[in-house]
Amino acid sequence: MRHIFSLKKTALLGTALLAATASQVSHAQDATINITGQISASTCIVAFTDPTTGAASTSKTINFGLGTINGTTASAGVLGSTFGTAQSATFSVKDSTGTTTCTLGTGNTAWDLSLGLGSSQITTVAGNTVLTNSVATTNGGTNAAVILKGVRNPNGVAGTPATLSLVGGGTNYVSGSSSPAAAVADTLTLTAQFVKTSATGTAPSNGVFNQTIPVTLAYK
């Protein structure tokens, strides 16, 4: 039997793309993922490594800042190519102290993080489903998108992240599996990076990128 416990997480992936002109002023907006909630059927809390510092934390805020990028540097890239620096966070489940392996709860053998996305939050670019920008270009948003990759790391040994096949209105596990797949000693890594939605020779448009991702901690 599958048990899902609500763990609210808000992801705000923020950045600004700069034109190569001395007169333009742009403001970069760092990203945050806010995690709040309580798991009542087990002793687990979610711990993670901060994408910016690499430090372990059980804080409820994760900074996923994709930085301020000169869009012209991505001009040569083909449609669907990534640009900028990828940012990653690695998640694990711990006991209430945040230091010791927890108990998943009676009958549970695996856990995962599920990204709950609506159909308006994703689009297909060069065969991959990616995050769209919630800020319209007419309101100062960039036309760049963000690609998400995920991986399960058995016993904490780093695996190779793979592009997540995002489904609007469906269940999108960070492990990339169709159901919760991480054992209690495993970790999960989520990676975000800019991706081009424009053709070769065309730079991404200047502007900010924002998107919100609701997340659920799931057991089976």
KASUL-V787094 format. One record per run of one state. SS is the DSSP state (a for helix, b for strand, c for the rest). FROM is the first residue (numbers start at 1). TO is the last residue. If there is no record, write none. Layout:
ss=SS from=FROM to=TO
ss=SS from=FROM to=TO
This chain:
ss=c from=1 to=2
ss=b from=3 to=5
ss=c from=6 to=7
ss=b from=8 to=12
ss=c from=13 to=15
ss=b from=16 to=18
ss=c from=19 to=31
ss=b from=32 to=36
ss=c from=37 to=44
ss=b from=45 to=49
ss=c from=50 to=55
ss=b from=56 to=57
ss=c from=58 to=60
ss=b from=61 to=63
ss=c from=64 to=67
ss=b from=68 to=70
ss=a from=71 to=74
ss=c from=75 to=81
ss=b from=82 to=94
ss=c from=95 to=100
ss=b from=101 to=101
ss=c from=102 to=110
ss=b from=111 to=116
ss=c from=117 to=118
ss=a from=119 to=121
ss=b from=122 to=125
ss=c from=126 to=127
ss=b from=128 to=131
ss=c from=132 to=136
ss=a from=137 to=139
ss=c from=140 to=140
ss=b from=141 to=141
ss=c from=142 to=144
ss=b from=145 to=153
ss=a from=154 to=156
ss=c from=157 to=161
ss=b from=162 to=163
ss=c from=164 to=171
ss=b from=172 to=173
ss=c from=174 to=181
ss=b from=182 to=182
ss=c from=183 to=186
ss=b from=187 to=195
ss=c from=196 to=206
ss=b from=207 to=208
ss=c from=209 to=213
ss=b from=214 to=219
ss=c from=220 to=220
